[in-house]
């Protein structure tokens, strides 16, 4: 099939592109604006493939989106292009509204026009797959899990913008008959993760001998999903999922934030010991919490497991080990990013 991936130079998008080029016969068009978090170096291993092509463009640009879809003639559009960092959404919500809501609307409008022009067989097989987050469901107490029927209760500008985009996609399916799919995933981690997010930030700051900032008391819980497990799930959904359905994708790996940071420190202690023989744990500092910080996320992924046969291959222990090893072996990749951006700067203190 011909797969158009929006945001294919981002963290999850680039993992999907690499997976499709390396493990399938699909042809891929990567449509990406190349904002601060998009880097083509994440695609170096597949960029020379005759089945891969890249087009720079903004999902909010109707002309660019229409041209990309018209030229490539996709069988599937997988929509990953998004602003995704909660802290940045607190400081500057406008970019999230624009990219995540207006961008999704623009893409849906152009996809619908394209789909209506296809012959009956291609209309039937076409899929518009929107990739979203578990954060749209709000915050859980100590028990329970998010399911596909959990009511939406977004708490941050980021999650509100993703909830809005989910609703638009669902509406285009119900109202116009566009064959849509939605997936909501838990926190991803793994290679090529932009170093403003928790796990890569802790790795690069630890290696630099800098303080490791943990929000609040570190007891906020997230369900961690290795990115390569996630993109296998995405392929299963757009190949075999039922149009109009939503699928939750989780890693069955709930951890407190402070325990995640401790695990990263312990692996670094073993693989790259500090010169003074002390533990990297000594660099942990507790800092002011993020405003409105959701306490717990946890996903019930039984639907995608029972209906599509997907399950994560990595445990948190195996996945985090692979992740730390990758960052140790690929300092050039993230070193260039750190030198050219303010990735490690503290954000999200509610200054808006």
N, C-alpha and C positions, 0 to 999 in steps of 0.2 A: 504494500500500500504506500501511498504518498502521504507523509505526516508533516503537517505544518506545526512547528513548536514555537509558540511565542515565549519570549524570555529564555531562550535556549542558551544564553551565555551566563545565566545566573546559576545558583548552586544546584537546585533540583533540576532545572531545565537542562543544564550541561550534563548532569548525570544521566538524564533520560536520553539525550542525543547520543552520548557515548554508548549507552546500553543498546540503543536501536541499531546503531551502525555496527557494533561489535557482535551482536547476538541475534540479528534478524536480517531479512532481505529488504526491509522497508527503505524507501527513499525519504530523506529528511530535509526540510527547509527550516533553518533557524532564523526567526524574525526577532530581532532584539535591538533596543535603543542604545545599548551599551552605556547605561548610567553607571554611577560609581561602583555598584555591586556586580556589574556584568563584565566579564573578562574573557576574551577569546583564547587566552592561554589555557583555560580550562578544557579547551577542545582540541589542543595540539595533537593528541593521539589519533584523532579521526578526521582532522581538517583536510587531509589529502584524499579522502575516500571519494570516488566518483558518485556515491549515493548521498553525499552531504553537500549542501550549499548554504551560504549565509547571506542574509539581506538585512542591512541596518535600517531600522524604522521604528516609529513610535506607534503604539496601539491606539493612541488618541488621534492619529493622523488618518482621516478617512481615505484620502487619496492613496497613501502608502499602503494601508491595509488592503484596500480594494485591489491595488496593483499586484501585491504579493499573492493574494488568493487567486486572482484571475490568471496570473502567469504560471503559478505552480500547480493549480488544479488539484487541491488536496482531496484525499479520501477521508482524512481525519484532521481536525484542528484540536491540538491540545494547548490549552490556554494557561500558561504559567507566569506570564509577564505581570509583575506586581511589585509595589512597594511593600516590604514585609517586616521591617524592624519596628517593634512596638515603641521603643524609646524614641525613635525618630518621629513616629506618628504623634507622640505627645508634644514634641517641640514644634512640629510643622505639619499639621493635619492636611493642609491643602493638597499637597502632592499625592496623598493617599486617596483622597476623593477623586482627583483627576485621573490618575492611572488606574486605580482599582475599580472605580464605578464608571466614569466616562469612557475609559479605555475598553472595559468589558462591553458596554453598550455599543461602542463603535464597531468592535469586532463582531458582535452579534448581528448588527445591522448588515454588515457586509457579508457575513457568512450566510444569513438568510437569503439575501439576494442571489448569491452564488448557488445555494442549494436549490432554490426554486428553478434555476436554469438548467439543472442536471436532468438526464433522462431518468426514467422511473427506477431502473435497477440501481443506478448510482445514488439516487435520492434515498433509496431504502438502506443502502450500506453506509451512507455518510454518517459521521459522528462529530459532534461538537463536545469536547471533553473539558470541563472547567475544573481546575485543581485549586482546592481551598484548604481551610485550616479548621482544626477542632476549636480554635479560640472563638468562633462564632457562637458557640454554645454557652459561653460564660464560664463560671467557676463552679467546681464540685466541692462538696464537703468531704469528709474522710472516707465516705463509702459511695458506691455507685459508679456508673460508667456512662459516657456519652454513647448514644445509639443514633441510628439514622432518623429516628422520630423525636429526638430530644428537641424541645423548643429552643429557638434562637434567643440568646441573651448577651449580645456582645458588650464588652466593658471598656474597650480602648478605641481610639480613633481607627487604629489598624483593623481590629476585628469587626468594627462597625462597617468599615468600607468593604471588607470581604463578605460580610453578611449581605450587604446591599448587592454586591456582584452575584452572589449565589442566587438571590431572589430574582434578579434580572434573567439569569440563565434559565431558571425554572419557569419563569413567565413566558420566555420565548418558546420553550417547549410546549407549554399548555396552550398558549394563545395561537401560535403560528405553526405548530407541528414540527418545529426544528428538532431533529433527533439529538437530544442533549444528555450528557452524563455529568454528574458532579461527584467528586471525591473530597472528603475532609480528612486530613491527616494530622497526626500528632507531631511533636517536635522532631525535625530531622537533624542528623549530624553525619559527618563523614568527610572524606577527602574533598578538597576544593571549596570548603565552606568559608565565606567571607569573614575575616577575623574581627567582626564586631559582635558576633553571636557568642553565647556563653562558652561553649567548649573550645572553639579555636582561639577565642580571646584569652582564656585561661592558659592554653598551651603557649602562645607566643609571649604573653606577659611573664609566665613562669621562667621561660628560657632567657628572657631579658633581665631577670632578677627584680622585676617590678612587683608591687602589691597586687594581690589577686582579689578584686572587689566582689564580695557576695552580698546581694541585696537583702536588707532586713536581717532576719535571723537565719536565713538559708533554708527554711522549712517548706518553702513553696515546692510543689510536686509537679513534675512533668512526665509524660509517657514518651520515651525516646525511641525513635525509629531510624535505623541505619538507612542512609539515602539510597543505597543500591537495592535494598529490599523494597523501598517505596516505589522506585521506578519500574521494578518488575510488576508491582501491583497496578501501576498506571497502564502498562501495556496490556495486562489481563483485562482491565476494565474497558479500554477502547476497542479491543479485539472481540471480547465476549460479553461485555456488560449489556444490560437491557436498557434501551433508551427511556429516559424519564426517571431512571433510578439514581439514588445516591448510595455511595459506598464509603464507609468509614475505614481508614487504614491506620493501624496502630502497631506498635512494636512489642506490646505486652511487657514493657520495661519501665515501670514507674520508679522514679528516684527523686529524693529531695535534692534541691540544687546544691546544698553544701556537700552531700554525698557524691554527687557528680564531680565536683571540684576536687574532693579528696581522692577520688579514684584516678583522676588525671594526674594529680601530684604523685600518687603511689607508683603509677606506671613510669612517670618521668624519673622518679627516684631510682628505679630499676634500670631503665634504658639509657638515661643521660644524667647521672648523679651530679649534684652541685659540687663545686670545688671544695667547699668547706665541710662536706659530708653531712650537712643538715638536710632535713626534709623540705621539699617545696611547700609542704603544708604550713611551714612557718611564715610564708608570704601571704597567707589568707588574711584579709581584713573584712570586717562587716561594715557596710556603708548604708546610707539612707535608702530606704526602700523606694521602688518605683511607685508613683501615684496609681492607686486602683489596681495593684498587683493581684491578679487572680491567684487563689490559693492552690488549686489542684485541677489538672486535666488528666483524664484517663479515657481511653477508647475501647469500646467493645467492637472488635473486628470480626465477629462471628459470621456476619452476613457475607462478606467477601470471601471468607474462608469456606463456608458451606456452599455458596452458589458458584464461585469462580475458582475454588481450589488453591487460593493463595495463602501463604503463611510466611512470616519472616524467617529467614535462614540464620540471621545473626542474633545472638543474645546481646544484652548490653555489654557484658564483659568482653565478648569476642569483638564486637563492633568498635568499642572504645579503644581497645588495644590496637586494632588496625588503623584507627583514626590517628592516634598519637604517633604511631610509627610512620604514617604518611607525612605528617607535619615535620617530623624529624628528618625525613628523607627529601623533603621538598621545600627547603628554606628559601630557595631562590624564588619560587612561585609567590609565597606570601610576603617575602622580604620586599619585593617590588611593590606590592600593594600597600604595605605599611609605609614605604617611603613616599608614595604618591597620594595618600589619603589620610584622613584623620579617623581611621577605622577604630582605634582603641580609645577614642575620646568618650568620656562619660556623657550620656544624653538622657533625656526623659525625666528631668527633675520638675517638670510642670511649669516651665517658664512661659508657655504660650498665653 
